[in-house]
């Protein structure tokens, strides 16, 4: 019972909960309010995530109908509020500023549409970058490293927030800012963040940065895995051709499990808009890689079958193409037991 309360209270549920609980029927207005005012950090973050996801799923539906992309002013307002209050906890602000991922949105749909999801997310990133540009740039500049590199929580949070701001600014067209950060970076976090943003762009800056990173780190296997993954996840129209070229790169070794995952796995799971291209080339590349890898490492090959097994969540056209590639894997002579079981079960 609430007495002497002039307006209906806004309940904040599941405060302090650690178990995964999914609430249904929470209105958008309540989510928007909680994302700004709740004192529980998790509820504030979760409310913002669910609000943004709801808006984005509506935009995906509009995209599928062929309607012009719109924008919800509340998203820009939330970004501005988060930036203004970011000082005490920059790590939380970085999380709160991030839009729901493409895989998360796909999981909310009965039939996923990776291309529409990617288009909506890119549109929103660019629009937020334009509308909140001054605040994002001011925060980005204020968080520049002013001393020796540190690995404490505060420093890590500051770098995370700064790179989140950079992502929005680059989406709005300031790719030169990413190149400047890449050239001046004194730590791997900033270097990789800038390189991953440049990998999605066109122009000489992209090629120069990728070449410079490779030349500097080609002797470090773990870092070079990042170089392969960043390119595999770049959502560019030539993505399949790019991963096929990287597959033939002198530094790519199918016998190296980490290297195989860094290219093949990163493309199949981390680049949905391109791996699910309606041409079917992404599925064909994945099936080719599984067939080639199976005699070498059946365990890794079996795991890489997984993305093809999600055909039920895709449109009929995509699902048919995925099933064809699964069947082609199954028809391969002397297939390992693990890969055979994974592919056969996926077809059931």
Buried (B, 14 or more C-beta within 10 A) or exposed (E): EEEEEEEEEEEBEBEEEEEEEEEEEBEBEBBBBBBBEBEBEBBBBBBBBBBBBBBBBBBBBBBEEEEEBEBBEBBBBBBBBBBEEBEEBBBBBBBBBBBBBBEEBBEBBEEBBBBBBBBBBBBBBBBBBBBBBEBBBEBBEBBEBEEEEEEEEEBBBBBBBBBBBBBBBBBBEBBEBBBBBBEEBEBEBBBBBBBBBBBBBEEEBBEBBBEBBBEEBEEEBEBBBBBBBBBBBBBBEEBBEBBBEBBEBEEBEBEBBBBBBBBBBBBBBBBBBBBBBEEBBBBBBBBBBBBBBBEBBBEBBBBBBBBBBBBEBBBEEBBEBBBBBBEBBBEBEEBBEBBBEBBBEBBE
